[in-house]
Amino acid sequence: MLLFSTLLLAPLAQAASLDNLEVGGFGGSPLATDGTASWWNPAGLAAGEGTRITIEGAPTFATVLFDRADPHGGLDTYHLTGVVPFAGVATDLGVHGLGLGASFAIPIVRGGTEEGFANLSPYYGTAGTGSYTLRDGSTRELQATLGGAYDYKDKLAIGISGALVVSQWTAVVDNDAMPDLDQQITQQGQVSGYTNGDLETPDYKATLDFNTLQDEQFTFGAGARVTPVPSVAIGIAFLKGVSVNNIGTVNVVFQCPPQSDAIGRFGAEQFGICNSTIPADAEVSYSLPSRVHGGIGWEATPELHVEADAGWVGWSVFKDYTIAITNPQGSTDAANTLLTQTRLWARDNKDAVWFGASGHGTFAKRLTLGGKIIYDKSAIPDEAVSPNNYDADDILVSGLLSFKPIDQVTIGVSYTHHFLATRDITTSNFGMSLPKPDLSDPGTDRWYYPNANGKYSGEINRVGIVAQIALGKKRPASRHHESEERGDDEDRQPRHHDDDDGGDDGPAKDEIR
């Protein structure tokens, strides 16, 4: 499953939003009782019946515009085209109150591809105004989760989960070599003549092409689900964050100062970096957040279910990227010394909250319609926004249509549009100037990157295509149903005992979710 999902994600680089709040599609929520519960709230695994299988593929398309302010201003565009997968299973193994589950999810996915970049060599062609912060890249967390739960007397369910977190980080970014070259020329008692207006000149750039850096960590979660009356359910869960150290390789591709800059070109040639490619080892480290999920659901009628959900995400632990380049295989010792370094890159995230409401109803017995709205608060302050660290207040509006051709199978399609708030950044802490400051001063290096002032805007569109299979005999119990998107009226009412002839004289809770 991991290989299959990684192949699906090969072209994926999301251009906005740190979080994927649609893990498992329209139905993923803190009250889920299908395979999505493994991630959202493992207690929900014990609130369903039989075996429930959920598979979703979500083609996702996004665009972010960066209209950079002077200096070096102008419009740059980042795009996304990719498929976000989900697969999950939940089962009671025929034991009343038991719940076991497994899922594969992508709870964090972020990045972007500069317009036209995919059709160009990474190191040539015209770069956009944001290329010194990002040309191409993505940050994503792939999570394989196992969970178990037990529901005591159909009133209180407790669940726990454990997960393998596979963190992946990749990027192609232009780096301005002029400040380092200016510093070397000055140390040799000469004057380069460079000014701040010369920064980001293409002949002085070094393009860092990070191959996929990766790390694997383990984490855990726990949750509870209470059913005080048959028509109401309340759920809450905690998911522990992890710190990752993504390891891999990077190729540093240098351009060369023009002949007209005799001093600069001579210095670059002396370093052995003119028009050269130097491979090296790379590490990028950061911390991913812990989360709290909560929700309350009400079965207003056997055909109508409504739900309110909220969450807290501890993004403040994601303070910086720590980027280390080691063991360069350059042509000179001077080049190796220049490339061997560890730098911080400021993120400065803040803790964030999200909240939303959803509802779905069953019509004509086998047709379900639903809607959902979520508000997701940005985690990134103005001072730290850049094309590779972009986030905005986000309103997600979703619609669902599902159909049940037979009792055991549900096919659904959902559509989500993200309304991203425009951000006009005028107080960016990022900035570069000549001469290069002493980056050994605490905190200085984390902001010494290209100025990121300007206007940011964009949108994300997601289409979810889900298939669900429900197997196993329904239990003769009556508990509240919390499935949202994937069933018909059989999944919207308290459970009833099946007829002896196999016909259903009443709907079963959580047959789908």
Stockholm file with secondary structure:
# STOCKHOLM 1.0

chainA/1-513         MLLFSTLLLAPLAQAASLDNLEVGGFGGSPLATDGTASWWNPAGLAAGEGTRITIEGAPTFATVLFDRADPHGGLDTYHLTGVVPFAGVATDLGVHGLGLGASFAIPIVRGGTEEGFANLSPYYGTAGTGSYTLRDGSTRELQATLGGAYDYKDKLAIGISGALVVSQWTAVVDNDAMPDLDQQITQQGQVSGYTNGDLETPDYKATLDFNTLQDEQFTFGAGARVTPVPSVAIGIAFLKGVSVNNIGTVNVVFQCPPQSDAIGRFGAEQFGICNSTIPADAEVSYSLPSRVHGGIGWEATPELHVEADAGWVGWSVFKDYTIAITNPQGSTDAANTLLTQTRLWARDNKDAVWFGASGHGTFAKRLTLGGKIIYDKSAIPDEAVSPNNYDADDILVSGLLSFKPIDQVTIGVSYTHHFLATRDITTSNFGMSLPKPDLSDPGTDRWYYPNANGKYSGEINRVGIVAQIALGKKRPASRHHESEERGDDEDRQPRHHDDDDGGDDGPAKDEIR
#=GR chainA/1-513 SS CHHHHHHHTTTCCCSSCSBCTTTTGGGCSTTCCSTTHHHHCGGGGGGSCSEEEEEEEEEEEEEEEEEECSSSCEEEEEEEEEEEEEEEEEECTTCTTEEEEEEEEEEEEEEEEETTGGGSCTTSSCCCTTTTTCSEEEEEEEEEEEEEEEEETTTEEEEEEEEEEEEEEEEEEEEECHHHHHHHHHHTTCCCCCCGGGTTCGGGEEEEEEEEEEEEEEEEEEEEEEEEETTEEEEEEEECCCEEEEEEEEEEEECCCCTTCHHHHHHHHHHTCTTCEEEEEEEEEEECCCEEEEEEEEEEETTEEEEEEEEEECGGGCCEEEEEEECCCCSSHHHHHHHCEEEEEECCCCCEEEEEEEEEEEETTTEEEEEEEEEECCCCCGGGCCTTSCCCCEEEEEEEEEEEEETTEEEEEEEEEEEECCEEECCCCCCCCSSCCCTTSTTTGGGCSCCCCEEEEEEEEEEEEEEEEEESCCCSCCCCCCCCSSCCGGGSSCCCCCCTTSCCSSCCTTSCC
#=GC SS_cons         CHHHHHHHTTTCCCSSCSBCTTTTGGGCSTTCCSTTHHHHCGGGGGGSCSEEEEEEEEEEEEEEEEEECSSSCEEEEEEEEEEEEEEEEEECTTCTTEEEEEEEEEEEEEEEEETTGGGSCTTSSCCCTTTTTCSEEEEEEEEEEEEEEEEETTTEEEEEEEEEEEEEEEEEEEEECHHHHHHHHHHTTCCCCCCGGGTTCGGGEEEEEEEEEEEEEEEEEEEEEEEEETTEEEEEEEECCCEEEEEEEEEEEECCCCTTCHHHHHHHHHHTCTTCEEEEEEEEEEECCCEEEEEEEEEEETTEEEEEEEEEECGGGCCEEEEEEECCCCSSHHHHHHHCEEEEEECCCCCEEEEEEEEEEEETTTEEEEEEEEEECCCCCGGGCCTTSCCCCEEEEEEEEEEEEETTEEEEEEEEEEEECCEEECCCCCCCCSSCCCTTSTTTGGGCSCCCCEEEEEEEEEEEEEEEEEESCCCSCCCCCCCCSSCCGGGSSCCCCCCTTSCCSSCCTTSCC
//
